[in-house]
């Protein structure tokens, strides 16, 4: 693989063209905005010059960002990093169609760029670590003991009936018990919700369609509980977990699960399919050899093949209005700030697509007419912003291989929460590790360190000259942060480890993103909010799409599905010829 990926040389235009007139102005060159432009022009609904994309950044992909660190000839991920093979839009765009054809060479590509799908290795659980309450386990310790009819006892004071369960199994047990306590669910779906006689394993064969039928009506039936006879949709996930397995059981799940964000008090009904779908053991993850953000560039490049197509980078939307002189030909006047020249300019459009997460919407001029009513403001705040800090570290050798670890991730209750072993350059042995942390309650721990002024000092390494490394000076983590993270890595692995020679830090809580990903709040009717956001004002051609208000939050597929439903409903596009007609796009 060549470091200079020609596919990522998409021409961006940081200039301006005052009084530009278009049909559709798309704000945001993340995956939902790019997908919208690609579909509108390839469907021949509009010509390239009639659909224009604007973004305040100087790159594409939004919260996808793949980077190559000096001295390494492979991609590391600072943002989204993988897809599930059950996610059919993203899988088809990467791998071609029809998906029923197992031989990739016999599929027809949808996009012109070649993307190479590769497994996203989750590693070997008998080698990977779980380090909880200063006790170190292999990740398969629970199931190994179960094979010998033993229960692994940890330093958590679990209820008797919950002892010996791994965190995955205990999550599934909770979900199973709540589902089966609802007589309608138990009767309707009894063939699809299966408890293994060994007492530890549960299988959910529910499709997304099944879950969408269950989520709005699932009742919590546990007499004596404070939540008895309430809709599960209205109960926070922390509340429900504590009620099922005690606060100590909750601590175990929050710590051993690797993500505080999964166990915060978000919407329990939405949490159920998320936990059994994305985080269960038999899920197939893949990524792209050319970097996961290749999907964004590939979609952009297919749009850019159309005459007049343009992506206006480094242009920030300030406000938009219907009160302007060109109202007879164009409904909306948008005001942009061109960042390079610090100059404002106007664009006129008949439809606006905001491919933006919650924080970006809140950063727009709140006096804009769309924000006048309470309903949109309430719905914008129906999601929790999930912080995410990521730090890539480059080492001169893969020290984790001394411990028999090849890939995958280790998990801990230390503030770093988890680390991914990303890969090794076969030519020089330089290796990359991802310290992925800062979700929810650890955010303030790292914020104190990331705000320090003294940055990590790069040092020369094999195949990485100081000149090359100094180009990365402004993306280094702080020295404080690196030293603290190294301490935690040593404690997690129980061995001394060498210092890194380079780092790469990204804080997704920075504006305009405000979060790494999003989660629905309890008490909101997600079934109603999702279609509402796609066209908040009945009489206006203004649309809000993206991962934040999808039912696959944190995934590119969520962004694609929201865009696709918006395009079919409000722009009257046909179902894509390359997508399985039976694929379920959600609410």
Residue pairs with C-beta under 8 A, 6 or more apart in sequence:
1 73
1 74
1 289
1 290
3 68
3 73
5 290
5 291
5 294
7 113
7 114
7 290
7 294
7 297
7 298
7 301
8 291
8 293
8 294
8 297
10 60
10 297
10 300
10 301
10 304
10 311
11 304
11 311
12 58
12 59
12 60
12 311
12 312
12 313
12 314
13 310
13 311
13 312
13 313
14 58
14 312
14 313
14 314
14 315
14 338
14 339
14 340
15 312
15 338
15 340
16 312
16 315
16 336
16 338
16 341
16 343
16 345
17 345
18 345
18 346
19 345
19 346
19 347
19 348
20 52
20 345
20 346
20 347
20 348
21 326
21 329
21 330
21 347
21 348
21 349
22 49
22 50
22 51
22 52
22 347
22 348
22 349
23 46
23 50
23 51
23 349
23 350
23 351
24 36
24 37
24 40
24 46
24 50
24 51
24 52
24 349
24 350
24 351
24 352
24 353
25 52
25 54
25 332
25 334
25 347
25 349
25 351
25 352
25 353
26 33
26 36
26 37
26 51
26 52
26 53
26 54
26 353
26 355
27 33
27 54
27 55
27 317
27 352
27 353
27 354
27 355
27 356
28 53
28 54
28 55
28 62
28 354
28 355
28 356
28 360
28 546
29 53
29 54
29 55
29 57
29 60
29 61
29 62
29 296
29 300
29 311
29 313
29 355
30 55
30 61
30 62
30 63
30 64
30 296
30 355
30 546
30 559
31 61
31 62
31 64
31 295
31 296
31 299
31 355
31 547
31 556
31 559
31 560
32 355
32 545
32 546
32 547
32 559
32 560
32 562
32 563
33 53
33 55
33 62
33 353
33 355
33 545
33 546
34 53
34 60
34 296
34 299
34 300
34 303
34 355
35 299
35 559
35 560
35 563
35 564
36 353
36 355
36 545
36 563
36 566
36 567
37 51
37 53
37 300
37 303
37 309
38 299
38 300
38 302
38 303
39 563
39 564
39 567
39 573
39 576
40 46
40 51
40 567
40 571
40 573
41 47
41 48
41 51
41 303
41 306
41 309
42 302
42 303
42 306
43 573
43 574
45 571
45 572
45 573
47 306
47 307
47 308
48 303
48 304
48 306
48 307
48 308
48 309
48 310
49 307
49 308
49 309
49 310
50 308
51 303
51 309
52 309
52 310
52 311
52 312
52 347
53 303
53 310
53 311
53 312
54 311
54 312
54 315
54 317
54 336
54 347
55 311
55 312
55 313
55 314
55 315
56 314
56 315
56 316
56 317
56 339
56 512
57 313
57 314
58 313
58 314
59 65
59 313
60 293
60 296
60 297
60 300
60 311
61 79
61 293
61 296
61 297
62 79
62 296
62 355
62 513
63 79
63 80
63 508
63 513
63 516
63 517
63 547
64 79
64 80
64 292
64 293
64 295
64 296
64 556
65 77
65 78
65 79
65 293
65 506
66 75
66 76
66 77
66 78
66 290
66 291
66 292
66 293
66 294
67 75
67 76
67 77
67 78
67 291
67 392
67 504
68 74
68 75
68 76
68 291
69 76
69 392
69 394
69 432
69 464
69 472
69 502
69 504
70 394
70 458
70 461
70 463
70 464
70 465
70 468
70 469
70 471
70 472
70 502
71 394
71 425
71 428
71 430
71 461
71 462
71 463
71 464
71 468
71 501
71 502
72 394
72 423
72 425
72 430
72 431
72 432
72 464
73 425
73 427
74 423
74 425
74 432
75 289
75 290
75 291
75 292
76 392
76 422
76 423
76 432
76 434
76 504
77 287
77 291
77 292
77 390
77 422
77 434
78 390
78 392
78 504
78 506
79 292
79 293
79 390
79 506
79 508
79 516
80 292
80 554
80 555
80 556
81 120
81 287
81 292
82 120
82 285
82 286
82 287
82 292
83 90
83 91
83 94
83 285
83 286
83 287
83 292
83 555
83 556
83 557
84 277
84 278
84 283
84 284
84 285
84 286
84 555
84 557
85 91
85 284
85 286
86 277
86 283
86 284
87 552
87 555
87 556
87 557
88 99
88 579
88 580
88 583
89 557
89 560
89 561
89 564
89 579
89 583
90 295
90 555
90 556
90 557
90 560
91 99
91 286
92 99
92 110
92 578
92 579
92 580
93 110
93 111
93 295
93 298
93 299
93 560
94 115
94 117
94 286
94 288
94 295
94 298
95 104
95 107
95 115
95 117
96 104
96 107
96 108
96 109
96 110
97 107
97 108
97 110
97 578
97 579
97 580
98 107
98 580
99 107
99 580
100 580
101 107
104 117
108 578
110 302
110 578
111 298
111 299
111 301
111 302
112 298
112 301
112 302
112 305
113 294
113 297
113 298
113 301
113 302
115 288
115 289
115 290
115 294
115 295
115 298
116 288
116 289
116 290
117 286
117 287
117 288
117 289
118 286
118 287
118 288
118 289
119 284
119 285
119 286
119 287
120 285
120 286
120 287
121 406
121 407
121 408
122 285
122 407
122 408
122 409
123 405
123 406
123 407
123 408
123 409
123 421
124 405
124 406
124 408
125 138
125 139
125 140
125 143
125 408
126 138
126 139
126 140
126 144
127 138
127 403
127 404
127 405
127 406
127 408
128 138
128 139
128 405
128 408
128 409
128 410
128 411
129 136
129 137
129 138
129 139
129 410
129 411
129 412
129 492
129 493
130 136
130 137
130 138
130 139
130 141
130 256
130 410
130 411
130 412
131 137
131 410
131 411
131 412
131 413
131 414
131 491
131 492
132 154
132 155
132 156
132 252
132 255
132 256
132 412
132 413
133 154
133 155
133 156
133 255
133 413
134 155
135 154
135 155
136 492
136 494
137 152
137 154
138 144
139 410
139 411
141 152
142 152
142 164
142 165
142 166
142 169
143 166
143 200
145 151
145 152
145 164
146 164
146 198
146 200
150 164
151 163
151 164
152 164
153 163
153 164
154 252
156 248
156 249
156 251
156 252
157 248
158 165
158 245
158 246
158 248
158 249
158 252
159 245
159 246
159 249
162 170
162 173
162 245
162 246
162 249
164 200
165 173
165 200
166 200
166 256
167 252
167 253
167 256
167 257
168 257
168 279
168 280
168 281
169 200
169 201
169 202
170 245
170 249
170 252
170 253
171 253
171 257
171 275
171 276
171 279
172 201
172 202
172 204
172 275
172 276
172 280
173 202
174 240
174 241
174 244
174 245
175 202
175 204
175 272
175 275
175 276
176 193
176 195
176 202
176 204
177 244
178 218
178 220
178 232
178 240
178 244
178 272
179 185
179 186
179 189
179 193
179 214
179 218
179 272
180 186
180 193
181 220
181 221
181 222
182 218
182 219
182 220
182 221
183 221
184 217
184 219
185 193
185 214
185 218
186 193
189 206
189 210
189 214
191 205
192 204
192 205
192 206
192 210
193 202
193 203
193 204
193 205
193 206
194 202
194 203
194 204
194 205
195 201
195 202
196 202
196 203
204 276
204 280
206 214
206 273
206 276
207 584
208 273
208 551
208 584
208 586
209 584
211 272
211 273
212 527
212 551
212 586
212 587
214 269
215 232
215 233
215 269
215 270
215 272
215 273
215 526
215 527
216 231
216 233
216 269
216 525
216 527
217 231
218 231
218 232
218 233
218 269
218 272
219 229
219 230
219 231
219 232
220 227
220 228
220 229
220 230
220 231
220 232
220 235
220 240
221 228
221 229
222 228
222 243
225 243
226 243
227 235
227 239
227 240
227 243
231 269
232 240
232 268
232 269
232 272
233 267
233 268
233 269
233 270
233 522
233 523
233 525
233 526
234 522
234 523
235 268
235 522
236 265
236 266
236 267
236 268
236 522
237 262
237 263
237 264
237 265
237 266
237 267
237 268
237 271
237 522
238 250
238 263
238 264
238 265
239 265
239 268
239 522
240 268
241 249
241 250
241 253
241 263
242 249
242 250
245 253
250 263
253 263
254 260
254 262
254 263
255 412
255 413
256 411
256 413
257 263
257 279
257 411
258 409
258 411
258 417
258 418
259 417
259 418
259 439
260 417
260 439
260 440
260 441
260 442
261 386
261 439
261 440
261 517
261 519
262 271
262 274
262 275
262 279
264 384
264 440
264 519
265 522
266 384
266 519
266 520
266 521
266 522
267 519
267 520
267 521
267 522
267 523
267 524
267 526
268 522
269 526
270 519
270 520
270 526
270 551
274 553
277 283
278 555
288 294
288 295
295 556
300 311
303 309
304 310
304 311
312 336
314 338
314 339
314 340
315 336
315 337
315 338
315 339
316 336
316 337
316 339
317 334
317 335
317 336
317 364
318 335
318 336
318 337
318 344
318 364
318 365
319 334
319 335
319 364
319 365
319 367
319 368
320 332
320 333
320 334
320 335
320 352
320 368
320 370
321 332
321 333
321 335
321 368
321 369
322 331
322 332
322 333
322 369
323 333
324 333
324 346
324 348
326 333
326 348
329 348
330 348
330 349
330 350
331 349
331 350
331 351
331 540
331 541
332 348
332 349
332 350
332 351
332 352
332 542
333 346
333 347
333 348
334 346
334 347
334 348
334 349
334 352
335 344
335 345
335 346
336 344
336 345
336 346
336 347
337 343
337 344
338 344
338 345
350 541
351 541
351 542
351 543
351 571
352 541
352 542
352 543
353 543
353 545
353 566
354 360
354 361
354 542
354 543
354 544
354 545
355 545
355 546
355 559
355 563
356 512
356 544
356 546
357 385
357 513
357 514
357 515
357 518
357 546
357 547
357 548
358 380
358 381
358 383
358 385
358 514
358 515
358 518
358 548
359 385
359 511
359 512
359 513
359 514
359 515
360 512
360 513
360 514
361 380
361 544
362 380
362 514
363 511
363 512
364 371
370 376
370 536
370 537
370 540
370 542
371 377
373 537
375 532
375 536
376 536
376 537
379 524
379 529
379 532
379 533
379 536
379 549
381 521
382 520
382 521
382 524
382 526
382 529
382 549
383 518
383 519
383 520
383 521
383 548
383 549
383 553
384 518
384 519
384 520
384 521
385 509
385 514
385 515
385 518
386 439
386 440
386 515
386 516
386 517
386 518
386 519
386 554
387 438
387 439
387 440
387 443
387 508
387 509
387 515
387 516
388 436
388 438
388 439
388 508
388 509
388 515
388 516
388 517
389 437
389 438
389 443
389 446
389 450
389 505
389 506
389 507
389 508
389 509
390 434
390 435
390 436
390 505
390 506
390 508
390 516
391 434
391 435
391 437
391 477
391 481
391 482
391 485
391 503
391 504
391 505
391 506
392 422
392 432
392 433
392 434
392 435
392 503
392 504
392 505
393 432
393 433
393 434
393 435
393 482
393 485
393 500
393 502
393 503
394 430
394 431
394 432
394 461
394 464
394 500
394 501
394 502
394 503
395 430
395 431
395 432
395 433
395 497
395 498
395 500
395 501
396 429
396 430
396 431
396 461
396 462
396 498
396 501
397 429
397 430
397 431
397 498
398 421
398 424
398 429
398 431
399 431
399 495
399 497
399 498
400 421
400 433
400 493
401 424
402 495
403 493
403 495
405 421
406 421
407 421
407 422
407 423
408 420
408 421
409 418
409 419
409 420
409 421
409 436
410 418
410 419
410 492
410 493
411 417
411 418
412 418
412 488
412 491
412 492
414 488
414 491
414 492
415 437
415 442
415 445
415 446
415 488
416 435
416 437
416 442
416 485
416 488
416 489
416 492
417 436
417 437
417 439
417 442
418 436
418 437
419 433
419 434
419 435
419 436
419 489
419 492
420 433
420 434
420 436
421 431
421 433
422 431
422 432
422 433
422 434
423 431
423 432
424 430
424 431
424 432
425 431
425 463
427 463
428 462
428 463
429 462
430 461
430 462
430 463
430 464
433 489
435 485
435 489
437 446
438 445
438 446
438 447
438 507
438 509
439 516
443 509
446 481
449 478
449 480
449 481
449 484
450 477
450 478
450 481
450 505
450 507
451 478
452 478
452 479
452 480
452 481
453 478
454 478
454 479
454 480
455 473
455 474
455 476
455 477
455 478
455 479
456 476
456 477
456 478
456 479
456 481
456 482
456 500
456 503
457 476
457 479
458 466
458 469
458 470
458 472
458 473
458 476
458 501
458 502
459 466
459 469
459 501
459 502
460 466
460 469
460 501
461 469
461 501
461 502
464 501
464 502
469 501
469 502
472 502
472 504
475 503
475 504
475 505
475 506
476 502
476 503
476 504
476 505
477 485
477 503
477 504
477 505
478 505
481 505
482 500
482 503
486 497
486 499
486 500
489 497
490 496
490 497
508 515
508 516
509 515
509 516
515 548
516 554
517 547
517 548
517 553
517 554
518 547
518 548
518 549
518 553
518 554
519 553
520 526
520 529
520 553
526 551
526 587
527 587
529 549
530 549
530 550
530 551
530 562
530 586
530 587
531 565
531 569
531 587
533 544
533 545
533 549
533 562
534 543
534 544
534 545
534 562
534 565
534 566
534 569
534 570
535 542
535 543
535 566
535 569
535 570
536 542
536 544
541 570
543 566
543 570
545 559
545 562
545 563
545 566
546 558
546 559
546 562
547 553
547 554
547 555
547 556
547 558
547 559
547 562
549 562
550 558
550 559
550 561
550 562
550 586
551 558
551 561
551 586
551 587
552 558
552 561
552 586
561 585
561 586
564 576
564 585
565 585
565 586
567 573
568 574
568 575
575 581
